[in-house]
Amino acid sequence: MDEFFQGFSKAFELIVALDPEVLDITGRTLMIAFSSCLIATAFCLPLGTLIHFKKFAGKRLLISTIQTFYSIPTVVVGLFIFVFFSKTGPFGVFDLMFTPTIMIIGQAILVSPIVLGLTISALSGVDRTISDTARALGANGWQNAWLVVREARFAVMAAVILGFGRAISEVGLALMVGGNIRGFTRVLTTAIALETSKGDVGLAIALGIILMVIALIVNLVMNRIQQRR
């Protein structure tokens, strides 16, 4: 029990003193998670809009498949990234393994099903009379799609924030393709695992508190967006 309280005491000191290592790890974590979500959103928003508006055979099966990948284990994504980008893999020539870049790519792939599936759900939740009215007033396909996306913007933003939460809290992929290299690829989750195994409970708790605060902020923002809907 004493170790527990000593850990919290050290964690408090590290946070108040703005420990450089803690700030470095936190900043890198936010950068990687934000970049991955930005890439996923840039790809999934247009694709989700296209899937929603287009009618084609197997559409329901495709949507069900996308939703199935909501909870795909991070280590599975990490395994495929490792196989494809390792020295012997088809993309090994780019030499991206154990860099922040490959972590961003991996997390973008990880969160894409969430952003894509929830974007489709958000667009499906828009009242059809809005689209019908726009068409009756002479709106073309692109104008109609833009109008529906605008109506669903808060739900789409909630999807992106949920994806960000998924990215920032994952550990398996970050360890497998990032390598947990100090000052280069170490993020909050991998640092917590490492410091706990080393017995540095204080630093692990400090990083855990920061991660929980970020998760709380993400949750509050998402609830705020949902209320605005």
C-alpha positions as CSV (number, residue, x, y, z in Angstrom):
1,M,0.0,0.0,0.0
2,D,2.9,2.3,0.8
3,E,4.3,1.7,-2.7
4,F,0.9,2.8,-4.1
5,F,0.9,6.1,-2.3
6,Q,4.5,6.7,-3.1
7,G,3.8,6.1,-6.7
8,F,1.0,8.7,-6.7
9,S,3.2,11.2,-4.9
10,K,6.0,10.8,-7.4
11,A,3.4,11.0,-10.2
12,F,2.1,14.3,-8.8
13,E,5.7,15.7,-8.6
14,L,6.4,14.7,-12.2
15,I,3.3,16.3,-13.6
16,V,3.6,19.5,-11.6
17,A,7.2,19.9,-12.5
18,L,6.4,19.3,-16.2
19,D,8.9,16.5,-16.4
20,P,10.5,16.7,-19.9
21,E,10.2,13.0,-20.6
22,V,6.5,13.0,-19.6
23,L,5.9,15.9,-21.9
24,D,7.8,14.3,-24.7
25,I,5.9,11.0,-24.5
26,T,2.5,12.9,-24.2
27,G,3.2,15.1,-27.1
28,R,4.3,12.2,-29.3
29,T,1.2,10.2,-28.3
30,L,-1.1,13.1,-29.3
31,M,0.7,13.7,-32.6
32,I,0.5,10.1,-33.7
33,A,-3.1,9.7,-32.7
34,F,-4.2,13.0,-34.2
35,S,-2.3,12.3,-37.5
36,S,-3.8,8.8,-37.8
37,C,-7.3,10.1,-37.3
38,L,-6.8,12.9,-39.8
39,I,-5.7,10.4,-42.4
40,A,-8.6,8.0,-41.6
41,T,-11.1,10.9,-41.8
42,A,-9.8,12.2,-45.1
43,F,-10.2,8.7,-46.6
44,C,-13.3,7.4,-44.8
45,L,-15.6,10.5,-45.0
46,P,-15.8,10.5,-48.9
47,L,-15.9,6.7,-49.0
48,G,-18.6,6.6,-46.4
49,T,-20.6,9.2,-48.3
50,L,-20.2,7.2,-51.5
51,I,-21.3,3.9,-49.9
52,H,-24.3,5.6,-48.3
53,F,-25.6,7.2,-51.6
54,K,-24.8,4.4,-54.0
55,K,-27.0,1.4,-54.5
56,F,-25.1,-1.8,-55.3
57,A,-25.3,-5.5,-54.7
58,G,-23.8,-6.6,-51.4
59,K,-24.1,-3.2,-49.8
60,R,-25.5,-4.6,-46.5
61,L,-22.9,-7.3,-46.4
62,L,-20.2,-4.7,-46.9
63,I,-21.5,-2.5,-44.1
64,S,-21.8,-5.5,-41.8
65,T,-18.2,-6.4,-42.6
66,I,-17.0,-2.9,-41.8
67,Q,-18.9,-3.0,-38.5
68,T,-17.3,-6.3,-37.7
69,F,-13.9,-4.6,-37.8
70,Y,-14.9,-2.1,-35.0
71,S,-13.3,-4.4,-32.4
72,I,-10.5,-5.9,-34.4
73,P,-7.6,-6.7,-32.0
74,T,-4.8,-4.1,-32.3
75,V,-2.2,-6.9,-32.3
76,V,-3.8,-8.4,-35.5
77,V,-3.4,-5.1,-37.3
78,G,0.1,-4.8,-35.9
79,L,0.9,-8.3,-37.3
80,F,-0.2,-7.5,-40.8
81,I,1.6,-4.2,-40.7
82,F,4.7,-6.0,-39.5
83,V,4.5,-8.6,-42.3
84,F,4.0,-6.0,-45.0
85,F,6.6,-3.5,-43.9
86,S,9.3,-5.6,-42.5
87,K,12.6,-6.0,-44.4
88,T,11.3,-9.1,-46.2
89,G,7.8,-7.7,-46.8
90,P,6.5,-6.1,-50.0
91,F,6.9,-2.6,-48.6
92,G,10.1,-3.2,-46.7
93,V,12.0,-1.1,-49.2
94,F,10.5,2.0,-47.6
95,D,12.3,1.2,-44.3
96,L,9.4,2.5,-42.1
97,M,9.5,-0.1,-39.3
98,F,10.0,1.2,-35.8
99,T,9.3,4.8,-36.8
100,P,6.4,7.2,-35.9
101,T,5.3,7.1,-39.5
102,I,4.5,3.3,-39.4
103,M,2.7,3.9,-36.1
104,I,0.5,6.5,-37.8
105,I,-0.2,4.2,-40.7
106,G,-1.1,1.4,-38.4
107,Q,-3.4,3.5,-36.2
108,A,-5.1,5.0,-39.3
109,I,-5.9,1.5,-40.5
110,L,-7.1,0.5,-37.0
111,V,-9.5,3.4,-36.6
112,S,-10.7,3.5,-40.2
113,P,-13.5,0.9,-39.8
114,I,-14.9,2.9,-36.8
115,V,-14.8,6.2,-38.7
116,L,-16.2,4.7,-41.9
117,G,-18.9,2.6,-40.3
118,L,-20.1,5.4,-38.0
119,T,-20.0,7.9,-40.8
120,I,-22.4,5.7,-42.8
121,S,-24.6,5.3,-39.8
122,A,-24.6,9.1,-39.3
123,L,-25.6,9.8,-42.9
124,S,-28.3,7.1,-42.7
125,G,-29.8,8.8,-39.6
126,V,-30.5,12.0,-41.5
127,D,-34.2,12.6,-42.3
128,R,-34.9,11.5,-45.9
129,T,-37.2,14.4,-46.4
130,I,-34.2,16.7,-46.4
131,S,-32.7,14.9,-49.3
132,D,-36.0,14.6,-51.1
133,T,-36.7,18.3,-50.7
134,A,-33.2,19.2,-52.0
135,R,-33.8,17.1,-55.1
136,A,-37.2,18.6,-55.6
137,L,-35.6,22.1,-55.5
138,G,-33.1,21.1,-58.3
139,A,-30.0,20.1,-56.2
140,N,-27.6,17.8,-58.1
141,G,-26.0,14.7,-56.6
142,W,-23.0,16.5,-55.1
143,Q,-25.1,19.3,-53.6
144,N,-27.5,16.8,-52.1
145,A,-24.6,14.8,-50.6
146,W,-23.0,17.9,-49.2
147,L,-26.4,18.9,-47.6
148,V,-26.8,15.5,-46.0
149,V,-23.2,15.5,-44.7
150,R,-23.8,19.0,-43.2
151,E,-26.9,17.7,-41.4
152,A,-24.9,14.8,-40.0
153,R,-21.8,16.8,-39.1
154,F,-22.1,16.4,-35.3
155,A,-22.5,12.6,-35.6
156,V,-19.6,12.4,-38.0
157,M,-17.4,14.5,-35.6
158,A,-18.4,12.1,-32.8
159,A,-17.2,9.2,-35.0
160,V,-13.9,10.9,-35.5
161,I,-13.5,11.6,-31.8
162,L,-14.3,8.0,-31.0
163,G,-11.7,6.9,-33.5
164,F,-9.2,9.2,-31.8
165,G,-10.0,7.6,-28.4
166,R,-9.3,4.2,-30.0
167,A,-6.0,5.3,-31.4
168,I,-4.7,6.9,-28.3
169,S,-5.5,4.0,-26.0
170,E,-4.1,1.1,-28.1
171,V,-0.9,-0.6,-27.1
172,G,-0.4,-3.8,-29.1
173,L,0.2,-2.2,-32.5
174,A,2.4,0.5,-31.0
175,L,4.7,-2.1,-29.4
176,M,4.9,-4.4,-32.5
177,V,5.6,-1.8,-35.2
178,G,7.0,1.1,-33.1
179,G,9.4,-0.8,-30.9
180,N,8.9,1.5,-27.8
181,I,12.1,3.4,-28.6
182,R,12.8,6.1,-26.0
183,G,12.6,9.6,-27.5
184,F,11.4,8.3,-30.9
185,T,8.4,5.9,-30.8
186,R,7.6,5.6,-27.2
187,V,3.9,6.7,-26.4
188,L,1.9,6.7,-23.3
189,T,0.5,3.2,-23.4
190,T,3.8,1.5,-24.2
191,A,5.7,3.6,-21.7
192,I,3.2,2.6,-19.0
193,A,3.8,-1.0,-19.8
194,L,7.5,-0.6,-19.8
195,E,7.8,1.5,-16.6
196,T,5.5,-0.9,-14.7
197,S,7.6,-3.9,-15.7
198,K,10.8,-2.0,-14.6
199,G,9.2,-1.1,-11.2
200,D,9.0,2.7,-11.8
201,V,5.5,2.9,-10.5
202,G,5.6,6.6,-10.1
203,L,6.3,7.4,-13.7
204,A,3.8,4.7,-14.8
205,I,1.1,6.3,-12.7
206,A,1.9,9.8,-14.0
207,L,1.5,8.6,-17.5
208,G,-1.6,6.7,-16.6
209,I,-3.2,9.8,-15.1
210,I,-2.4,11.8,-18.2
211,L,-3.9,9.1,-20.4
212,M,-7.0,9.0,-18.3
213,V,-7.3,12.8,-18.4
214,I,-7.1,12.7,-22.2
215,A,-9.7,10.0,-22.4
216,L,-11.9,12.0,-20.1
217,I,-11.6,15.1,-22.3
218,V,-12.3,13.0,-25.4
219,N,-15.5,11.6,-23.7
220,L,-16.6,15.1,-22.6
221,V,-16.2,16.5,-26.1
222,M,-18.1,13.6,-27.6
223,N,-21.0,14.0,-25.2
224,R,-21.0,17.7,-25.9
225,I,-21.2,17.1,-29.7
226,Q,-24.0,14.5,-29.2
227,Q,-26.0,17.0,-27.1
228,R,-25.7,19.5,-29.9
229,R,-27.4,17.0,-32.2
